[in-house]
Amino acid sequence: MKLQRRVPRSLVSVALLVVLAAAHTGQALPAADQPAAVQVAQEPEAPPRELQPRYEPVPPQPKSWYNDSYIFAMTRGVADSTLVPAAKAPLYLLTVPLDLVLLPFAAIGGLFG
């Protein structure tokens, strides 16, 4: 039984030593099918051409005649501020109702602003 276990271990050890010795000396192990040198054909050089975009750019939106910056302006100001989120929550309780009350005036103001 002990002999049967030692034989595969010995074979693995010998194979490992051969591979390490070949790698250490810098010699390549013999290979059955080593490809010959490969030559790559180069395409003739094309004349330079002007760069063109791959996709057409999206045209900008036409400027609107209505100014919607007055609608919910106080709430938007709190949302865009650099306040800590814990400080924004109580301010929303103040700004949202005020913006709702002033919504008709803000809507009319957008026509003239």
Secondary structure, DSSP 8 states (H G I E B T S, - for coil): -HHHHHHHHHHHHHHHHHHHHHHHHT-----S---------------------SS---------SS-GGGTTHHHHHHHHS---HHHHHHHHHHHHHHHHHTHHHHHHHHHH-
